[in-house]
């Protein structure tokens, strides 16, 4: 699979994140850097501007929606949702595979990503919900509990 064709397939749809987690981790650790898979994971960067070329490592994901919060582009942190606004678009996110020990430690919220807003699904053979995708670390100036109590999550699609 060429980098260019992978770039075009992944950046064009929000549903790419559904199969991204394990696929990219395996590709990164096996073929690119040869590090054990249990030592690598995704780090995340929120991008304000649309990139002109594919990332050297990882994947860009667009089209996610924040439920119960919004992104503050000026402060570059998660912030309170506007009154009567349940969903807001999430900016482009760069999923960057890296060694966990190399992650930049910043205050963040481990935001769950769900395929649909109902947030429930069948338990798969791995013991995980079929609706849960992964957690994305979003920079925040508030503690985890603040966002958990508000039910903040990322969604790949909105209900009709």
N, C-alpha and C positions, 0 to 999 in steps of 0.2 A: 504494500500500500504506500503510495507516494505521500509525502507531506502535503503537497498542494491539494490532492483529492481529499485527503483527510480533513484539511482545513475547510474546504468548501462544504463538505458534508456536515461537519460539526458546528461551525459558526452560524449556519443558516437556520437552525431550529433549537428551540428551548428543550425539546424532548431528548436532545443528545445527552444531557446530563444524566438521564436515566441509565444509560449503559456506559457512561464515562468512567465511573469510579474504578471498577476493577479492571476494565480494559486498559486504560491509560497507565494505571499503576503497574500492571504486568509488563506492558510494553516498555515503560520507562526503566524499570528495574532490570529486565532481562536483556533488552537489546541496546539500550543507550548507555547505561552506567554500570550494569552488573552488580548492583547492590541488593542485599536480601530484601524481599518484599515486605517483611515485617519491620524494616527500618525506614521505609519510605511511605509517604502519604501526600495528600494535597495540601499545599498552602494556597492562600487565596489573596487576590488583589482586585479591588474595585477600580475599574478604569472609567475615566470621565470622557475620554475621547475615543473614537472608533479607530482601531489600528488599521494600517494600510497593508499589512502582511501578516501571515500566520506567526504564532509564537515559536520561538526556538524549541521550547519544551512546553508541554501541556496543551491546553485548549481554552478557547474563549467561549463563554456561554452567555447568550442574550435571550430575553423573552421571559425571564422569571418574574413573578409578582410577589411583593411583600404583603403579607396579611397582618394587620394590626400595628404597623409601623411604616416609616418611610425612610428613604436615604436622604441625608443632608449633604448636598454636594459641596457646600462651602466649608463645613467643619469636617467633612469626610468621616462621618459616623452615623450610626443608626439613630433615628430620632422619633419622637411621638408622631403618630398619624394625625393628619388634619381632622378637625371635627367632621363627623359623618362620612369619613373616607375610610372604608374598610381595606381596600386594596390600592397599592401604588406600584408602578413599574420599578423594577430593580435595574440599576445600571449594569453594563457589561461586566462580567466577572471572569478573571483569568484564573483557571485552575492550574496551579503550578506544581507538578510532582517534584518532591525534594526529600532529602533526608529529614526526618522529624527533628533531629538535633540541630538542624540548620534553620529552623523556623524562627522568624523574628517575633519575639514575644511582645504583643501589644494587647491592651485591654480589648476584649471582644465578647460577642455572644455567639455561642454555638447554635446557629439557626438551623432547625430541621428543614429539609426539603421534602415536599410531598408531591405526588403526581396529581392528586385532586384534593379539593378543599375539605372533603369529609374526614380526612385524616385517619381513616381506618381501612383495613384491607384484610385479606386472608393471611394467616401465618404460612410462610413458605417452609420448605423442608429445612432451611437454614435457621428457622426460628424468628425471622424478621418479617415485618408486615410487607405485603406486596405493594403497598402504597408509599412506604417510606423509601427515599432514595439515598440520602446521605445528610451529613451536617456540614454547613459552610460557616466558617469563622468570619463574622462581620464585625468590623471595628465598632466599639461602643464606649461611651463615657459613663455608662450606667452598669450596675452589676447584672449578672445572669438572671437572678431572681426577678428583676424588674421586667424583663422581656418575657420570661416564662409565665408570670402572672397575667400578662396581656395576651398570651397565646400567640406570640409572633412566630411566623413561619414563612418560608418561601414556597410558592406553588408553581408548578410547570404550566398550569392552565387554570382559567377561571370557569366557574359554572355559567351556563347560559341563563 
